[in-house]
């Protein structure tokens, strides 16, 4: 992701971060997986990723206004596989604005096609259902939908590092709300008079745009009129 995606160490307007210790640490990295860290606005810290697909999933979590917080490799649990008890560490736990927590596994489609992987995930999903845990598998066909992913990465790049207050947004919408839908460039100029950016309002869920076409200065921005409505969807079953 762009280097100017985030600077500093904060969560919202607070100069703090959520402490997190991964349930599974990689002591000796092997193979061709590109591991690294992505700075997160929502978590106020660097988030570890194992592979580029996880990095792209993080961009979706950062951009989705219904995702309040997330953490990587959050816990290790045990699940039955026939007579055997096996261990499993999900890639992420995503906490929604409702407080619901969803355990997320990130896998490329080619991996999901392997019989062994399919069996493992079926056992895990059955265990999650028995224990009333929300569980979701995200593959590259969902994560890397284009131009959606590139559009969201662009929005993240153009957003301020600190989100504006709800009071500041309310003032802006009271002044400019009646003028929407509005082209992106025009909205940028209008909101600049109040020291706001359209990208921030998109990330906060006050505005939305069509992500199925590349964003341009002429892209129309719309007011989000339905409460708890998501302007892009990762899982209808889990409401985000």
HUTAUR-V578189 format. One record per helix or strand of 2 or more residues. SS is the DSSP state (a for helix, b for strand). FROM is the first residue (numbers start at 1). TO is the last residue. Records with the same first field share a line. If there is no record, write none. Layout:
BEGIN
SS=FROM-TO  FROM-TO
END
This chain:
BEGIN
a=3-5  52-63  109-112  115-130  140-143  148-158  166-179  184-192  198-203  236-238
b=35-40  45-50  67-72  76-81  84-89  92-96  101-106  134-138  182-183  207-208  220-223
END
